[in-house]
Structures are given as C-alpha cells and as structure tokens.
Amino acid sequence: MSLPRYVFLFSMTLSLCLGASIFFAGPGHAQNEPEEIAASEAVDFKTLKSPVAYTKKSIGRGKVLYVRLCTECHGPDGKAEMDVIANATDLTAPKLWYSGTTEGEVFRSIRNGAGETMPPFSFQIKRDEDIWHLVNYTRSLWPESKRPRLQEETEKKEAANGSAEPSGKGGRGREQENER
C-alpha cells in the first residue's frame, strides 16, 4: 500500500523546512540568544548604569518599542488602566514599583521579566542597547521631578554658560579668543 502523493510531498516539504531551520539556527547563528549581558551572569542590577545617554533621540527610539510591545498591558500613556492584566505596573508612578526603579532594575524587569505577570522581553528585543532605549522612554513617563536630566539640555546649558568649548571647523576656543 503506497501513500498518496500529496502526503509524500507534504512530508518532504516539512522535512526540508525543519532541516533548514536547524541548519540556520545552529552554532554561530544564535538568533534566539540575547546579545550582551547573559541572563545567568551575576549582575548587580541596582547599581548597573545605562551605557545609552538619556536623550530625546533615545527616548524616541524607546517609544517606538513601547508602542509595539508594551501598550497592550501598560496602555498608551503608561498608566496601566487596561483590563488585560490587573497587576500591570503604572509606569508613571515609580514609587509604586515592586521591582525597583534604578535604571539597572528597570532594565532587568524588561529584559528578564518581573513577578508573575511581566514576561521577559529578551527574545523580542535582541539588543541590550534597544532595551536601554526602552528604559529611557519608561523613565520619561515619570513625574518631571523624578526624571533624569536630558543630556542635550545639560550640554546646551553648559554652552550658554561658557563652560563648554566651541568645536568644529573655524571654531575658536576661549584661550584663542582671550589671546587677541
């Protein structure tokens, strides 16, 4: 008794697809492994500092990720007033957070998950840098008195006060101007 032709073709196609997926996901193609900080690494997240500056550009990149991955539970404004998950954290009220509010702790909560209702996003967000952008966006939702200072603002204020040296072609440093 022979198998019908469509069963044979289906099983051959399935075998080829499975074999190709194993080949392309083999050693050297760690597509499912998160990038930099290994989950098993002993890291003190409370003191971990972001390598990504808190800038408008970073906040914008984080917002793109937030809209795509976080609004379902935390809502478009971060207040978690959605009925999907009763225990989702209100991201605009950091004093109520259970898993910590330092930039490293927020990073850990996003990357590794937090509690029973916050899943890890290390497989949706492959690069740690992108998680740091999301951390920056999340912190931008805080009350203004709790937010870190934007680095662009700090640099502009220093330049206005004269503590930052002009740079670029044709720019003159303070010493050169004072020599005239």
Buried (B, 14 or more C-beta within 10 A) or exposed (E): EEEEEEEEEEEEEEEEEEEEEEEEEEEEEEEEEBBEBEEEEEBEBEEBEBEBBBBEEBBEBBBEBBEEBBEEBBBEEBBBEBEEEEEBBBBBBBEEBEBBBBBBBBBBBBBBBBEEEBBBBBEBBBEBBBBBBBBBBBBBBBEEEEBBEBBEEBEEEEEEEEEEEEEEEEEEEEEEEEEE
